Amino acid sequence: MFTTPTCPMTQTLRDLTTLEARVLGVLVEKQHTVPDTYPLSLNALTAGCNQKTARSPVMNVTESEVQTAIDGLKRLSLVMEASSSRVTRYEHNMNRVLGIPSQAAALLTILLLRGPQTAAELRLNAARLHGFADNSSVEAFLDELAARTPALAIKLPCAPGERGNRWMHLLCGEVNIDEMVGAREFTEASIPSSEFEALRAEQKRLANEVSQLRALVQRMAAELGMPIDDPAHD
């Protein structure tokens, strides 16, 4: 659960569903990336939720499901209907309801859309929403989100092989860090290094075969007097 300390009427908001979080993230993102079409229609919002790039996890939801999520967010004042439009359009109210600055909203949005990330990844992925000077400034705003009561973000333990700690939003509720780390370690441990070596060897073998076949085709074409383009020199 999380609170809204700067709202005129402070309230405690329930945890969001996964789709509600996606809808909210899409609205904030599109406000910055496609301002000419913002606020968004139901159709555009659904397309944004089902987008295959810059999304984790990738979803395949219907307009009816998105409408249900919108209705839930409207009851929390996180989403509002835009006025003066023949087609119903929707806009977010996240900054005001959560009481956070635009910099923190940008980071929270990327976490909502792409899942746990390091400060460096967040700085890169949030560039179209806000340009952070360096990773330290990103960390500063993440620390503020984590220091809230209740917290809006959490710093995850650094997993084996990772270069930095990842961050995760808490708008969908608390997370069991031990379970997350354990599941991640199990996934990594379940793929033996010998399998990776086998894949590398297979890739090298296939590359050699392609090279030999290309040479054969070029030789045959030369004997027949047929010109052939060499893709390796394109």
N, C-alpha and C positions, 0 to 999 in steps of 0.2 A: 504494500500500500504506500501511497505517497501523497504529500500535502501540497497545497498551493498557497504559499505564504504571502504573496503579493497581490492576490485577488481581493477585490472589495469585500467579497464574502468568502473567507477562507473555508475550504472544505477538504475532506479526505476523499480521494479518488480511489476507486477499485483498481485492481490490476487489469491491464489491457489484455485482450486476446491477441494471438499472433497476427490475425488479419487486421484487427484494429490498429496495431502497431505499424503494420505495413501501410495501411491507408494514411495514417498520420504522417509517416515518413515521406510518402509519395507527394502529399500536398505541400510539405515544406520544400522538398527538392524541386518540384516543378515551379514553385513560386519564383525560384532563382534561375532555373535553367530555361524555362519557356514562359517568361512573364506575359507575353502577348496572348497566351491562351489560358492564363490563370485569372480567376478561379476555374476549377476543372469541372467538366460535365461528368456524369456517371460513367459514360463510355470511356472518356479519356482517363479517368481515375482507375477504372478496371484494367485498361491497357497498361497503365503504369505499375499496377500491382503484379501483373503477369509478365512484366518485362524480363527478358532472358539475360540481359547484361546488367552489371552493377547491382545484383540482387542475390541474397543468400538467406534462406533457401529460395529457389525458383518456385513460383506458385502457378497454379492454373485454377483461378477462381471465377465464378460467374458474377454477372451484374447484380443478381439477387443477393448473393453472399456479401458483395461489397456494400450494397444498400443497407443490409442488416448491420454491418460494421459501422457505417456512417451514422445510422440511427443511434447506436450505442455511444459513439463519440459525441454526438450532438447533446445527448443527455448529460454528458460530462463537461459540456461547453468547450470541448477541444476542437470541434468542427462546427461551422455555421453555414447556413445557406446564404449565397450572395444575392444581393438585391439588384433590381433593374436588369433582368435577363429573362428572355422568353423561355430559354432552356434552363432548368435548374442546375445551378453550379455550386460548388462547395469550396470553402477556404478554411484554413486552419487558424487556431487561436492558441497554439502551443506556448509561445513565448510568454504571453500574459497569464495563462492559466498556471503554468509551472513556475512562473516568476524567474525566468532565466534570460540572460542577454543573448544577442544574435550569435555570438561566437560559440557559446555552449549549445545553443539550439542546432547549429550546423553540425557539431560533433555528435550530438544525440541523434540527429537525423541519419547520419551515415551509419551509426551503430544499429539503428532501427532497420535500415535497408540492407546492410551487408554483414551483420553479425559481428562477433568479437574481432578486434583489430588492435595493432600496436599504435602508439602515438605517431610514428612515422607514416604508417599506412593511412591513418586518419587525416593527417596533414595533407597527404597527396590526394586522397579521395574526396576531401571536403573543399578542394581548391575552388570549385565553381560556386560554392556557397559562402565561403569566407577564406581570404588569403592569410594564413598564419605565417608569421615571420620565421619561426623555427619550431622544432619539436618541443622545446621547453615551454613555449607559450601554449601549445596544445596540452601538455601535461598539466599546466597551471589550471586551465579551465576544467580538465577532467578531474583534477583534485577537488575543485569546488563542487562539481556534481557529486563526487563521492562523499564529500563532507556534509551534504545536506541531511536533514533528518525528516523522513527516511531518505536514504541515498538514492540518487537517480542513476548512478553508474558504479561499477566496481572494477578494481584492478585484479586480474586473475594471476595466479602464480605462474612463473615462467616454466613452460614445459621443456623437457629434454630436447635439445636440438634447436630451440627457438632463440632468436637474438635479443628479444625484448619481451616485456610483459604485454599481454593483450588486455584490452578493456571491453566491458560488456555493459549494456544498458540494463536497468532494472524496472522498466515500465511494465513488464509482464510479470513482475513478482521476483522474489528472492531466488537465488540459484544455489544449488548444492555444489560448492567448489570442489570438494573431495571427489564427488561423483564425476564431475566434468573432467578433472585431471586424470582420474582413474580410467575413464572411458577413452580419453585421448592417448594415454600411455598404452592401453590395451590394443588400440587400433594400430599404433606404430609398431608395437612389439609383435603383432600378429602377421606382419609382412617381413619375412626374414631377408637378411641382406643377400643371401644366395639367389633369391628370386629377382632382385634388382640386377645382380650380375648376369643372370640368365637373360633378362630383357635387353641389357646392353649388348650382350653377345649376339642376340637375335637381330637387333637393330643393325649391328655392324655387318652381319652376314647378308641381310637384305640389301643394304647399301652397296655391298660388293656385287651382288647379283644384278642390281639395276645398272651399275657401271659397266659390267660385262655385256649386258644386253644392249645398252646404248652403243657400245663400241661395235658390236656385231651388226646392228642396224645401220650404222654409219658406213661400215665396210661394204655391206651388201648394196647400199644405195650408191656408193662410189663405183662399184663394179657395174651397176646398171645405168650409170650416168644420170642418176636422179638426185637433184639437190635436196638436202634435208637440213632443217634448222637444228642447231645444237642448243637445247634449253640451258645448258650450263654456261653459255656465253651470252644469254639474253640480258 
